[in-house]
Amino acid sequence: MAAPAAAQAPSRPPPPSVAPSPTVRSPAASPQTPRPYQPLAVTLPLAPQDASFETFRKELAAVAKSRIYAELARLVTRQGLFWDRDFDGGFDRKRSAVDNLAAALRLEQRNGLGWSTLAMFAAEATAAPAAGRPGVICAPAAPSYDAIDFDRLIDVTRSSARDWAYPRADKTTVHAAPKSTAAAINTLGLAFVRVLGYEAKDDEADMVRSSWARVATPAGKVGFVAPGALMTLSPKRLCYGKDGSGRWSIAGYVSGGE
């Protein structure tokens, strides 16, 4: 008799659907309740004092906006393009330099998000000499800080280098939620801040620059920092060099990560 009775019972309406929450991608396993830590100051890098480099960056910005492949090829070195941290083996010696650059940037994938990445590089004013590559500079440049104190900070907090970022301005607001209208709960100075994760979607090409960062302040408060306000120590980098006539061109690419 149990089966017929169950069959006659009124069916329950399905539970209301719940919108999925944003994906939180963490640089590493982070504690649920971060402990306070001693701030470690950083000194922001400077822009090269070279008017011709500024002119080249404007050309690059115009090409990134137009998304004309042939115009990009004109700004890329014809020979000797390098691709550092090519973890997936995407570099192909049989391809042209611009084709390898397009592969590195994933230029036409996901509705051309690689062009947006190129635009961000064009907007980056800082650059510094590339280690082991004479005459080549890479952007963005790294900040200055005490490496010994940084190692001590990692040890004390039981973290890794990829868990840390630094603000790109001397005053950076920390919000209570990942939106600009959320209350401000703290202001970061020019010091390392611990990153607990990023509010990211699967179609975003660069989480650090396009996503809200969930951070733990030196005081131990957890909040959110706006996209593009923080920089890691291992970002993607675009590199430049001059040819024999003194004209700038894209000389290489450095993938992000360790």
Helices and strands as residue ranges (DSSP letters): H 2-8, E 23-25, H 51-66, H 69-74, E 82-84, H 97-105, H 113-123, E 128-129, E 136-139, H 147-157, G 161-163, E 164-167, E 172-175, E 184-188, E 193-200, H 207-210, E 212-216, E 222-225, E 230-232, E 237-242, E 248-254
